[in-house]
Amino acid sequence: MELLGERWAMLVLRELAYGGRRFSELKADLPGISANVLTQRLAELESRGLVRRTRLPPPASVQVYEATEWGLEAAPTIAALGRWAARSPWHDPTLPMSHVSVMMSLQTLLSPERANGMKARVGFKMGEIDYVATLSDGRLGVERREPADCDVTFIGSPTELVAAIHGGLGLETIRVDGDMELAKRFATLFPLPPKIG
């Protein structure tokens, strides 16, 4: 806990789980964090060997923060805490979430029994951020990249997607391109854990 126990530290590391991010992107996806606190947390995580700064190649040539290999080893722990928190009576799956939180929740809440025998490539378009999830052998692999050759693609804001899948609002609240029957089945693979008492 001394490595990740500072307020916001785990959330900053979570946001780096699927690739490097610019400071402005991190700030936008962590509502409530000040620029000063984000700067402090990134510096602390960097000094502990969990995060590193790097520069994207031209033409972008911008500085990004990315999790180190060791930092990424904390992702399953952060995901497990998310699953634990979803049992809270105050958990509301229709509240805003970042695109990273959405993808991590899908990986964490996937029911291997419900996904048994199912294989699919599923795209996600959330504004300017794209992902491809590969479902096979009861596991969900996630890559941050443009959806190409996907069986189905979900399109909407992160909040709309999570509300449709976890919040029970239904797929009619988002745009779905591709195999609609597959989309309907895919949306049932992520049951929320039962609430406490």
CORMOJO-V528213 format. One line per field, one symbol per residue. psi: psi as a letter, one per 30 degrees, with the letter a starting at -180 (. if undefined). burial: + if it has 16 or more other C-alpha atoms within 10 Angstrom, else -. A space follows every 10 residues. Layout:
psi = ???
burial = ???
This chain:
psi = ffegfkkfee eeeefgfgll kleeeeeegi kfkleeeeee eeeeeeffgf klklkklkfe hlklklklee efffeeeeee eeeefffkff kjgflkllee eeeeeeeefk jeeegkgkkl jklkjibgkk lkkjkkhglj kkkjlkjkhl ekkkklleee eeeeeefgfl ffflkkkaje eeeeeeffgi kklkll.
burial = ---+---+++ ++++++++-+ ++---++-++ --+----+-- ++-+++---+ +++------- ---+++++-- ++-++--++- -++--+---- --++-+++++ ++++++++++ ++--+----+ ++++++---+ ++++++-+++ -+-+--+--+ ++++++++++ +++++++--- +--+-+---- --+--++-++ -+-----
